[in-house]
Amino acid sequence: MEEKNLKISIAHLYPKLLNLYGDMGNIITLVKRCEWRGIQVEYEEINSGESISSHDLYFIGGGQDKQQQDVAGELYKNKEFLQQERDNGSVFLGICGGYQLFGHYYQPFDGDKLLGISLMDAYTVAGKKRFIGNVTVETDFLSPSTLVGFENHSGLTYLQGETKPLGKVVVGNGNNGQDKTAGARFKNVFGTYLHGSLLPKNPHFADYLISLALEKRYGKKIELSKLDDELEIMTHNSLVGKAY
Ligand code: GLN
C-alpha cells in the first residue's frame, strides 16, 4: 500500500494535565513523521470529562502527583475500554506519570493510592529520592539499540508477570534505581521515564510505534519509507552514554 493512502488515528490523553518536560514533542514527532511520508493523521485531544473513542495509538505524558490524581479518576472510568483497545492491538505510549498510571497503582509519598488501569502488570511506589538526569537504555528490539532521554521522578516502578522492560539502564536510574530495568512493554503498550521529549531524539522508536499502529489498523506489516534522520541521529548519538 502506498503511504499516501494510509492513515492512523492518534489520541492524546489529558494533555492539559499531563504534559511535562516537553512531552508534547512526542506527539509532534509522531504526526510529523507520518505527514513527511504522506500518511494522514487523525489527531484527537481527550480532556477531562470527554469520552474516549477507538484509536490506533494513544499517548499520555507525565506530571506532578496532583495532576496525576486528577487524571487517575478519569482514566479509571475508561479502564475496561482501554484494556480492550490494548487487546485489539492499539499502541500506547506513556511517559513517567502517565506510565505509572498504566500499571495497577501509583502510591504517592503523601496521599491516597492512585488506581491505575492495569494495561501492564506493574506498580509504582514513591521513593524518598528524586531521580533526575540523563538516561541511556540498551534495548534488544530497536536499531540503533539505544534510547536516550531525561528522567525526573520519585516513583519506583516494579514489573511483574509478562510485562518486560524496554531495556537495560546503561546510564541513569530507570524504573527504580535497583534492578537496572528501564521502562516497560506488554503487548503494544510501552511506558518509560524518558522525558525530554523522548521521540525527537529517538526517531527509530517513533517509527517502530508508527509501524505497530499501521499494522493494527491494516492487519499487516507495512514497511515505512526512510526519512533523512541525519540531525536526529546526530543528536541521539551525542547523548548516548552521557550522564551530564
Ligand atoms: N509524579 C510522579 C513522580 O514523581 C511522575 C513525575 C513525572 O511525570 N515526571 O514519580
Residues whose N, C-alpha, C, O or C-beta is under 5 A from the ligand:
A	BS01	LIG	G62 G63 Q64 D65 I95 C96 G97 N152 H153 S154 G155
